[in-house]
Amino acid sequence: TTLDTVMQYFEIPMYTGLLGLFEYQPSLEKLSLSAGIKLVGGLTKHEGNIMLWDIDTQTYRYICDDNWNSGSEQASIACKMLGYPSGIPRIGSWFGNANDIGFDDFKCTGNETSLFECSYDRTNDCFNNEGAGVICYP
């Protein structure tokens, strides 16, 4: 399944040096909950626009903010994937433009442990100013 393939990766913090930002990069080891997600554009490692690993293109791609602000379920799940207890959603490419959106219309119940377990679309009608973001509570 897509989730099983994504689970091959886990995220480790990498200091980029640029404005003191942290970025999460895939590793070849396996760790379940933080697989295939990273935050970009934030001033701290616990905030940013969300990118998910796209199995088809073998790249990280942004999430569109359609349905992202309808509840905190999606944001909390994203934060839990990164090892944080919860978080709040941010819309409108809050942390910078989302130039390659590959996921849209996330609908989660709140019981999921990964955004990949929620329903979502792989096609989107979004522009680069519609990236979904999150501020996670450390």
Sequence and secondary structure as in RCSB ss.txt:
>XXXX:A:sequence
TTLDTVMQYFEIPMYTGLLGLFEYQPSLEKLSLSAGIKLVGGLTKHEGNIMLWDIDTQTYRYICDDNWNSGSEQA
SIACKMLGYPSGIPRIGSWFGNANDIGFDDFKCTGNETSLFECSYDRTNDCFNNEGAGVICYP
>XXXX:A:secstr
 HHHHHTT EEEEEE  STT EEEEEESS  STTTTEEEEE SSTTEEEEEEEETTTTEEEEEB TTTTS SHHH
HHHHHHTT SEEEEE SSTTS   SEEEEEEE  S  SSGGGSEEESS    TT B EEEEE 
